[in-house]
Amino acid sequence: MVKWSEIIGRVSFVNCDPLFHNLSKRWSILPAPPAWLTGHLLRKDCLVAPIPAADYAANSSKLILLPGIGIASEGAVGSVLLFSKRELTQIRDIALPTDSSTSKILVLYILSQLGLDPKTIDMGPDLDEMLSECDAALLIGDRALDEAQRYPDLVKMDLGEEWQKQTGLPMVFGVFAAPISAPVDKLKQAHHDLLNNAIKFRDNQQIKDEVIRNTVIRSGFSKDRISEYFNEVTNILTDDSVQGLEFFLTEVCGLETDIQWLEI
């Protein structure tokens, strides 16, 4: 039987592919949507998982973060997009997906900074259905990438790009978290393996080409789009990324305590 301390959760989107490419066989992988992974961590179904940054703010007393890795962008992210049938200044309502708390909080914050306060409706992440009910719709992950290719004229805002315009900082959409009671030695090993993969993807062109090739086959997106996407999203957190995360957690999510990081 696999123990919970040997399981790493992963989002079922392409944005974590560089971290999980040829990951050590010591780990069992639990794929799930971002919001589900938060529940798995709280139930201790897995040791580590990437979760929405906003979910960490809501559960900070129960979780600890792994330093240096996450899901972030320095500008446009390509996979967190606001679609609309109208110009932004004219939208009356917006459909929000049920699969990410961070993007929902982020889009409302960004729109408020632009002086906009549309009515919100929670819906499943189906663009056609969402836009049949509302003027605008938010999508994340692979669905956002796919629909942007299908309906480029409907893309009105890339949330990573707009966040940087407003704050001057990178946006950290996802963080790698663990139960605060998880065994430190296992956490350090998981952190080492995941960060090492991220660094190899960044620095080794052969490995980057392998990841891109595998992601193209798995996702169905073109090689050009995946190559571009992996230049938009990053899994390595810089000092500026951490500053952006801290701003989002405190100013947008209302976190009143310091972030608890695993000491490496």
TORBAKOL-705034 format. One record per residue (C-alpha): residue number from 0; x, y, z; residue in three letters. Coordinates in Angstrom, 2 decimals, always signed. Example, Ala and Ser with C-alpha at 12.3 -4.5 7.8 and 13.67 -1.06 7.14 Angstrom:
<sites>
 num       X       Y       Z residu
   0  +12.30   -4.50   +7.80    ALA
   1  +13.67   -1.06   +7.14    SER
</sites>
This chain:
<sites>
 num       X       Y       Z residu
   0   +0.00   +0.00   +0.00    MET
   1   +1.35   +3.47   -0.93    VAL
   2   +1.72   +5.76   +2.07    LYS
   3   +0.51   +9.35   +1.84    TRP
   4   +4.10  +10.54   +2.34    SER
   5   +5.08   +8.94   -0.99    GLU
   6   +2.40  +10.67   -3.08    ILE
   7   +2.79  +13.96   -4.94    ILE
   8   -0.29  +15.63   -6.37    GLY
   9   -0.20  +17.37   -9.73    ARG
  10   -2.63  +19.53  -11.62    VAL
  11   -4.14  +18.01  -14.72    SER
  12   -2.90  +20.96  -16.84    PHE
  13   +0.24  +21.28  -18.96    VAL
  14   +1.74  +24.02  -16.76    ASN
  15   +3.44  +21.51  -14.46    CYS
  16   +4.80  +19.19  -17.15    ASP
  17   +8.42  +20.41  -16.73    PRO
  18   +8.33  +19.52  -13.03    LEU
  19   +6.96  +16.02  -13.50    PHE
  20   +8.93  +14.95  -16.59    HIS
  21  +10.84  +11.77  -15.65    ASN
  22  +10.25  +12.46  -11.96    LEU
  23  +11.86   +9.84   -9.73    SER
  24   +9.91   +6.58   -9.52    LYS
  25   +9.99   +6.88   -5.73    ARG
  26   +6.91   +9.08   -6.05    TRP
  27   +3.36   +8.08   -6.91    SER
  28   +1.46  +10.83   -8.75    ILE
  29   -2.10  +11.93   -7.95    LEU
  30   -3.52  +14.03  -10.84    PRO
  31   -6.47  +16.30  -10.07    ALA
  32   -7.87  +19.80  -10.70    PRO
  33   -6.18  +22.54   -8.61    PRO
  34   -9.02  +23.05   -6.12    ALA
  35   -9.32  +19.30   -5.53    TRP
  36   -5.65  +19.07   -4.62    LEU
  37   -6.21  +21.45   -1.72    THR
  38   -8.67  +18.97   -0.25    GLY
  39   -6.27  +16.10   -0.80    HIS
  40   -3.57  +17.96   +1.15    LEU
  41   -5.89  +18.81   +4.02    LEU
  42   -6.96  +15.15   +4.22    ARG
  43   -3.30  +14.10   +3.95    LYS
  44   -3.97  +12.04   +0.84    ASP
  45   -0.68  +13.29   -0.57    CYS
  46   +2.57  +14.77   +0.67    LEU
  47   +2.90  +17.75   -1.67    VAL
  48   +0.71  +19.32   -4.32    ALA
  49   +0.43  +22.50   -6.37    PRO
  50   -2.64  +24.37   -5.15    ILE
  51   -4.18  +27.79   -5.90    PRO
  52   -2.32  +30.50   -4.03    ALA
  53   -5.62  +31.74   -2.61    ALA
  54   -6.23  +28.31   -1.07    ASP
  55   -2.99  +28.64   +0.87    TYR
  56   -4.23  +31.97   +2.28    ALA
  57   -7.46  +30.28   +3.39    ALA
  58   -5.62  +27.35   +5.02    ASN
  59   -2.29  +28.87   +6.06    SER
  60   -2.45  +27.47   +9.60    SER
  61   -2.55  +23.92   +8.21    LYS
  62   -0.08  +24.13   +5.33    LEU
  63   +3.57  +24.90   +4.62    ILE
  64   +5.02  +26.03   +1.27    LEU
  65   +8.00  +24.64   -0.63    LEU
  66  +10.37  +27.44   -1.65    PRO
  67  +11.50  +28.17   -5.18    GLY
  68   +8.77  +26.32   -7.10    ILE
  69   +5.27  +27.21   -8.18    GLY
  70   +3.20  +28.26  -11.18    ILE
  71   +3.95  +31.86  -12.07    ALA
  72   +4.31  +34.38  -14.86    SER
  73   +6.21  +37.60  -15.38    GLU
  74   +3.60  +39.23  -17.58    GLY
  75   +1.21  +37.35  -19.86    ALA
  76   +0.55  +33.81  -18.68    VAL
  77   -1.53  +32.62  -21.64    GLY
  78   -3.72  +30.27  -19.61    SER
  79   -5.69  +32.54  -17.26    VAL
  80   -7.91  +34.56  -19.56    LEU
  81  -11.01  +36.70  -19.45    LEU
  82  -13.22  +36.24  -22.51    PHE
  83  -16.01  +38.67  -23.33    SER
  84  -18.62  +39.46  -25.95    LYS
  85  -18.35  +43.13  -24.94    ARG
  86  -15.58  +45.57  -24.19    GLU
  87  -14.53  +45.38  -20.54    LEU
  88  -16.08  +48.72  -19.64    THR
  89  -19.45  +47.41  -20.81    GLN
  90  -19.63  +44.00  -19.13    ILE
  91  -22.56  +43.57  -16.75    ARG
  92  -21.89  +40.05  -15.51    ASP
  93  -19.11  +37.47  -15.54    ILE
  94  -19.16  +33.68  -15.33    ALA
  95  -16.48  +32.33  -12.99    LEU
  96  -15.20  +28.74  -13.20    PRO
  97  -15.42  +26.39  -10.24    THR
  98  -11.91  +24.97  -10.64    ASP
  99   -9.60  +27.71   -9.28    SER
 100  -10.02  +30.05   -6.34    SER
 101   -6.97  +32.18   -7.21    THR
 102   -8.16  +33.24  -10.66    SER
 103  -11.64  +34.09   -9.35    LYS
 104  -10.28  +36.36   -6.62    ILE
 105   -7.67  +37.81   -8.96    LEU
 106  -10.05  +38.78  -11.76    VAL
 107  -12.41  +40.55   -9.35    LEU
 108   -9.50  +42.44   -7.79    TYR
 109   -8.15  +43.49  -11.20    ILE
 110  -11.57  +44.60  -12.41    LEU
 111  -12.16  +46.56   -9.20    SER
 112   -8.88  +48.41   -9.78    GLN
 113  -10.28  +49.38  -13.20    LEU
 114  -13.46  +50.68  -11.57    GLY
 115  -15.58  +47.71  -12.65    LEU
 116  -17.94  +45.67  -10.47    ASP
 117  -19.81  +43.11  -12.60    PRO
 118  -22.27  +40.60  -11.20    LYS
 119  -20.72  +37.12  -10.84    THR
 120  -22.11  +33.66  -11.48    ILE
 121  -20.27  +30.40  -10.71    ASP
 122  -20.45  +27.95  -13.60    MET
 123  -18.71  +24.93  -15.04    GLY
 124  -15.76  +25.82  -17.31    PRO
 125  -17.58  +25.65  -20.66    ASP
 126  -17.04  +28.86  -22.63    LEU
 127  -20.07  +28.57  -24.91    ASP
 128  -22.40  +27.94  -21.98    GLU
 129  -20.78  +30.63  -19.86    MET
 130  -21.14  +33.27  -22.58    LEU
 131  -24.72  +32.23  -23.23    SER
 132  -25.50  +33.30  -19.67    GLU
 133  -23.06  +36.19  -19.10    CYS
 134  -21.25  +38.95  -20.97    ASP
 135  -17.83  +37.66  -19.90    ALA
 136  -16.24  +34.40  -18.75    ALA
 137  -13.03  +33.43  -16.99    LEU
 138  -11.16  +30.28  -17.97    LEU
 139   -7.90  +28.79  -16.74    ILE
 140   -5.44  +26.09  -17.77    GLY
 141   -5.70  +24.02  -20.92    ASP
 142   -9.29  +25.15  -21.55    ARG
 143   -8.15  +28.76  -21.68    ALA
 144   -5.35  +27.90  -24.11    LEU
 145   -7.75  +25.94  -26.31    ASP
 146  -10.54  +28.50  -26.38    GLU
 147   -8.08  +31.34  -27.06    ALA
 148   -7.04  +29.53  -30.22    GLN
 149  -10.66  +28.98  -31.22    ARG
 150  -11.93  +32.47  -30.35    TYR
 151   -9.01  +34.91  -30.28    PRO
 152  -11.31  +37.91  -30.75    ASP
 153  -13.08  +37.11  -27.48    LEU
 154   -9.91  +37.32  -25.37    VAL
 155  -10.12  +40.65  -23.56    LYS
 156   -7.59  +40.21  -20.77    MET
 157   -4.65  +38.02  -19.78    ASP
 158   -4.70  +38.19  -15.98    LEU
 159   -0.96  +37.69  -15.61    GLY
 160   -0.29  +40.60  -17.94    GLU
 161   -2.81  +42.90  -16.27    GLU
 162   -1.56  +42.01  -12.78    TRP
 163   +1.96  +43.02  -13.75    GLN
 164   +0.67  +46.25  -15.29    LYS
 165   -1.12  +47.13  -12.07    GLN
 166   +1.48  +46.00   -9.52    THR
 167   +4.78  +45.82  -11.39    GLY
 168   +5.22  +42.31  -10.00    LEU
 169   +5.04  +38.71  -11.29    PRO
 170   +1.88  +36.77  -10.50    MET
 171   +2.11  +33.45   -8.65    VAL
 172   -1.03  +31.50   -9.49    PHE
 173   -0.08  +28.23   -7.81    GLY
 174   +2.13  +27.25   -4.89    VAL
 175   +3.51  +23.88   -3.84    PHE
 176   +2.11  +23.17   -0.40    ALA
 177   +2.24  +20.35   +2.13    ALA
 178   +0.46  +19.50   +5.38    PRO
 179   +2.27  +21.26   +8.19    ILE
 180   +2.68  +17.90   +9.95    SER
 181   +4.31  +16.19   +6.95    ALA
 182   +7.70  +14.53   +7.53    PRO
 183  +10.43  +17.08   +6.84    VAL
 184  +12.83  +14.57   +5.29    ASP
 185  +10.22  +13.54   +2.72    LYS
 186   +9.38  +17.17   +1.99    LEU
 187  +13.01  +18.01   +1.39    LYS
 188  +13.38  +15.08   -1.00    GLN
 189  +10.24  +16.06   -2.92    ALA
 190  +11.41  +19.67   -3.05    HIS
 191  +14.82  +18.63   -4.35    HIS
 192  +13.39  +16.40   -7.07    ASP
 193  +10.80  +18.94   -8.28    LEU
 194  +13.15  +21.93   -8.22    LEU
 195  +15.89  +19.92   -9.92    ASN
 196  +13.48  +19.09  -12.74    ASN
 197  +12.54  +22.75  -13.11    ALA
 198  +16.19  +23.78  -13.31    ILE
 199  +17.02  +21.07  -15.84    LYS
 200  +14.09  +22.19  -18.00    PHE
 201  +15.33  +25.78  -17.86    ARG
 202  +19.00  +25.03  -18.51    ASP
 203  +19.10  +21.88  -20.67    ASN
 204  +17.76  +22.32  -24.19    GLN
 205  +17.56  +18.57  -24.81    GLN
 206  +15.34  +18.07  -21.79    ILE
 207  +13.24  +21.11  -22.72    LYS
 208  +12.73  +19.64  -26.20    ASP
 209  +11.69  +16.29  -24.66    GLU
 210   +9.13  +17.96  -22.39    VAL
 211   +7.73  +20.05  -25.23    ILE
 212   +7.47  +16.99  -27.48    ARG
 213   +5.68  +14.95  -24.80    ASN
 214   +3.35  +17.81  -23.91    THR
 215   +2.40  +18.30  -27.56    VAL
 216   +1.49  +14.62  -27.85    ILE
 217   -0.46  +14.58  -24.58    ARG
 218   -2.27  +17.89  -24.99    SER
 219   -2.90  +18.14  -28.72    GLY
 220   -1.60  +21.72  -28.84    PHE
 221   +0.89  +22.66  -31.53    SER
 222   +4.63  +22.65  -30.86    LYS
 223   +4.79  +26.40  -31.47    ASP
 224   +2.04  +27.12  -28.93    ARG
 225   +3.55  +24.89  -26.24    ILE
 226   +7.01  +26.36  -26.81    SER
 227   +5.54  +29.85  -26.48    GLU
 228   +3.52  +28.84  -23.42    TYR
 229   +6.57  +27.53  -21.59    PHE
 230   +8.12  +30.96  -22.11    ASN
 231   +5.03  +32.57  -20.57    GLU
 232   +4.65  +30.34  -17.52    VAL
 233   +7.48  +29.41  -15.17    THR
 234   +7.84  +26.88  -12.36    ASN
 235  +10.80  +28.63  -10.70    ILE
 236  +10.01  +31.41   -8.23    LEU
 237  +12.37  +34.37   -8.19    THR
 238  +12.69  +36.94   -5.41    ASP
 239  +10.32  +39.18   -7.41    ASP
 240   +7.86  +36.27   -7.70    SER
 241   +7.87  +35.84   -3.93    VAL
 242   +7.25  +39.57   -3.52    GLN
 243   +4.31  +39.28   -5.93    GLY
 244   +2.99  +36.29   -4.00    LEU
 245   +3.24  +38.13   -0.70    GLU
 246   +1.37  +41.11   -2.16    PHE
 247   -1.38  +38.88   -3.54    PHE
 248   -1.80  +36.91   -0.32    LEU
 249   -1.85  +39.93   +1.98    THR
 250   -3.47  +42.69   -0.09    GLU
 251   -5.87  +40.63   -2.19    VAL
 252   -6.57  +37.54   -0.06    CYS
 253   -6.28  +39.22   +3.35    GLY
 254   -3.63  +36.90   +4.81    LEU
 255   -2.57  +38.39   +8.16    GLU
 256   +0.28  +36.02   +9.04    THR
 257   +3.70  +35.44   +7.49    ASP
 258   +4.06  +32.77   +4.83    ILE
 259   +5.38  +29.57   +6.34    GLN
 260   +8.17  +28.19   +4.12    TRP
 261   +9.89  +24.84   +4.43    LEU
 262  +13.44  +25.44   +5.65    GLU
 263  +15.89  +23.83   +3.22    ILE
</sites>
